[in-house]
Amino acid sequence: MTETTRHIIDIIRSIPPSKAASYRDVALAAGLPNGARQVARILHSMSKTQKLPWHRIIRADGHIALPVESGGDLQAALLKAEGVKVSKTLRIDMAQYSFFRPGKKINL
């Protein structure tokens, strides 16, 4: 596992229950301005083995990226269980639930 991968995993693990982050926000926090796809690959390949809170990572527009039939319904249910309001269109209000705020420092 590379140092960058470990750093991304640490950032994902730092997101507390009832908060969410976008793939882009995680990538930016890791110092990878074009790394959103890398975050998605790490989540896809390591969520189970690393026990990552994968359900807290969503698209930058607040929508769950997974189709309903491919895990989007599970992701919505997991977020709702943490107190996050998810709309019928599988969108959350990032202004309310985003872990990353402008100027916020993440201490890992």
C-alpha positions in Angstrom: 0.0 0.0 0.0 1.4 3.4 -0.9 1.7 6.3 1.4 -0.9 8.2 -0.6 -3.3 5.3 -0.3 -2.8 5.2 3.4 -3.3 9.0 3.7 -6.6 8.7 1.7 -7.8 5.9 4.0 -6.9 8.0 7.1 -8.9 10.9 5.7 -11.9 8.7 5.0 -11.8 7.2 8.5 -11.7 10.7 10.0 -15.2 11.5 8.7 -17.5 11.1 11.7 -21.0 9.6 11.7 -23.7 12.0 10.4 -21.2 13.8 8.2 -20.3 13.2 4.5 -17.6 14.2 2.1 -17.3 14.2 -1.7 -14.7 12.2 -3.6 -13.2 15.6 -4.6 -13.0 16.8 -1.0 -11.1 13.7 0.1 -8.7 14.0 -2.8 -8.1 17.7 -2.1 -7.5 16.9 1.6 -4.9 14.3 0.5 -3.2 16.9 -1.7 -4.5 15.4 -5.0 -6.4 18.1 -6.9 -7.3 15.6 -9.6 -7.6 12.6 -7.4 -11.4 12.0 -7.1 -11.2 8.9 -9.2 -8.3 7.5 -7.1 -10.5 8.0 -4.0 -13.3 6.1 -5.8 -10.9 3.2 -6.7 -9.7 3.0 -3.1 -13.2 2.9 -1.8 -14.2 0.2 -4.4 -11.3 -2.0 -3.8 -10.6 -1.5 0.0 -13.8 -0.6 1.8 -14.4 -4.1 3.1 -10.8 -5.1 3.9 -10.0 -1.7 5.5 -13.5 -1.3 7.1 -14.0 2.1 5.6 -17.1 4.2 6.2 -17.7 4.1 2.4 -21.2 5.3 2.7 -20.1 8.8 3.8 -18.4 9.5 0.5 -20.7 11.0 -2.2 -20.6 13.2 -5.3 -19.8 16.8 -4.9 -23.3 17.8 -5.8 -24.7 15.9 -2.8 -26.0 12.9 -4.8 -25.2 9.3 -4.0 -23.1 8.1 -6.9 -24.3 4.4 -6.8 -27.5 3.4 -8.7 -30.2 2.3 -6.3 -30.1 -1.3 -7.4 -26.2 -1.4 -7.1 -25.9 -0.2 -3.5 -27.4 3.3 -3.6 -30.3 2.2 -1.5 -27.9 0.7 1.1 -25.8 3.8 1.2 -28.9 6.0 1.7 -30.1 3.7 4.5 -26.7 3.8 6.2 -26.6 7.6 6.0 -30.2 7.9 7.3 -29.3 5.6 10.2 -26.6 8.1 11.2 -29.2 11.0 11.1 -28.4 12.3 7.6 -31.5 13.4 5.7 -31.5 11.8 2.2 -34.0 13.0 -0.4 -36.1 10.7 -2.6 -33.6 11.5 -5.4 -30.7 10.2 -3.1 -29.3 13.6 -2.4 -28.1 15.2 0.8 -27.6 18.8 1.7 -23.9 19.3 1.7 -24.2 22.7 3.3 -25.5 20.9 6.4 -23.7 17.6 6.4 -20.3 18.2 4.8 -17.4 17.3 7.0 -15.1 19.6 5.0 -15.8 23.3 5.3 -13.8 26.1 3.6 -10.7 26.8 5.6 -11.2 23.8 7.9 -8.0 22.0 8.8 -8.2 18.2 9.2 -5.8 16.9 11.8 -4.9 13.2 11.3 
